Amino acid sequence: MDLKLMVDKRKAYIWDINGPIEAVYYYKKSIAHFTVKGKEYESFHLIWRSNMKFDVGDTIIKKHNSYLIKLIKKNTTDTLSFGNEE
């Protein structure tokens, strides 16, 4: 694994995200960039399922020092959990 990839993965590991998605766009088919509380994140190190889609208004919860994510879909109580502790 190259150094940049290792550094980026570590950055994703320490993110603490909790709030509704304000904006989202995709590139390379399944890699999302999303904004929560005015800060932009990239899903590359968090999401390994190509069918996982984020939408504006979904709530995302990711704790510091974890790769586990909870995604609560907009206007529902449906909660999707994915990732691992690593």
C-alpha positions, 0 to 999 in steps of 0.5 A, a space after each residue: 500500500 502506498 504512503 498516500 493511501 495509508 495516510 488517507 485511510 488513517 484520516 478516514 479512521 479518525 473522522 467523527 461524523 454525525 449529522 444530515 448529509 447536506 450535499 453529495 456527488 459521485 465519481 468513479 461510479 460508487 465513490 461519494 463525496 458528501 458534506 456534513 456540517 459544512 465539511 466534505 468527506 470522501 467515502 473511498 475508505 469507508 464504503 466497500 459496497 458499490 451499491 451503497 448510495 448516499 442521498 441529501 438528507 440522509 443522516 450519517 453517524 461515524 465514530 472517531 477511531 472506527 470504520 463502522 457507519 450508520 446511515 439513516 435514510 431520509 424520512 424513514 427509520 431505516 438504519 443501515 450499518 456497515 464497515 468494521 472496527 479494524 
